[in-house]
Amino acid sequence: MSRKNSDETLRRVSQKILSWSLTFIFGAVAAGLVAAGFSTGFAAGPLSGVAVSLGIVALTQRVSGSRITLRTDSLVVINPLMTYTVPYADIARIGGGGGGTLNILTRAGHEIHATSFGGSLIDNFVGSADRAVERIEARVRQHRSHASTAPMPKKFRISWFADLCTLGAVVCGAAAGLVGA
């Protein structure tokens, strides 16, 4: 079985719905403000609005892109800014705390908070964090006997769509400052 076929991604469905809804709404607002700027001449107000809209889209995409991927040999926690890769043998405890939170404690004593399961009122009824803990624990049990000496990689997460929106927000914000001055 190939690695791609055995990977499993855990995330809340509500995150995807909220993410794309907000992206569509604020993307449409930004496009409308750009169109208004072309017809009336760019002023500080519309450029500021575009900057804020793009900033909201970038933030939404970063936060909602959080997820947990179960690979054949390791758990990957993808948070808004950082990605953690933890071999299953290095996981000491998976905690599904109250309110839908999910934390991973490594044998080295590192605690990783999974933003994708960072607490939710709805989760008290739906139980998505508890189901995620069960899926992770099942994988950890399968790989418990394998010893790992590899360090836990931690790297900055690149999100091209969110990063381009952030760049656009900075450019529009600077242009609004120049036009308004």
C-alpha positions, 0 to 999 in steps of 0.5 A, a space after each residue: 500500500 502506498 503512503 498516500 493511500 494510508 494517510 488519514 486527515 482529521 479535521 472538523 467539517 465546520 472548519 472547512 465550511 466556515 473557512 470557504 464561506 468567509 473566504 468567499 464573502 470577504 473575497 467578494 468584498 475585496 473584489 467589489 472594493 477594487 472594482 469601485 476603485 477602478 470606477 471612482 479612482 483609488 482612495 484610502 478608504 477602499 484600499 483600506 477595505 481591501 487590505 482588511 478583507 484580504 487580511 481576514 481571508 489570510 487569517 481564516 485560511 491559516 486557522 482553518 487549514 489546521 489539521 492532523 494527518 495520520 501517516 504510516 509512521 508519524 503524526 503530523 500536527 499542522 497548526 496555523 504557523 507551525 507543523 510538528 511531525 511526531 513518530 508514533 513511538 514518541 507519543 506518550 499521551 493524547 489528551 482530549 480535554 474538556 470542550 473539544 481540545 486535543 493535546 499531544 504529549 511526547 516522551 520528551 515532555 513536549 506538549 503540542 496543542 492541535 489548533 484544529 481541535 482547539 475547543 468548541 461548544 459544538 464539540 460537546 455535542 458532536 464529539 469530534 475531538 474524542 473521535 480524533 483521539 480514538 483514531 490517533 490512539 489506534 495508530 499509536 497502539 499499532 506502532 508502540 513497539 517500534 522505538 524511535 530516536 529521531 528528533 521531532 521536526 518542527 517547521 514553519 508552515 507555508 500556506 500559499 493562498 494565505 501568504 499571498 493574501 497577507 502580501 496583498 493586504 500589506 501592499 493595499 494597506 501601504 498604498 492606502 497610507 500613501 494615498 491618504 497622506 
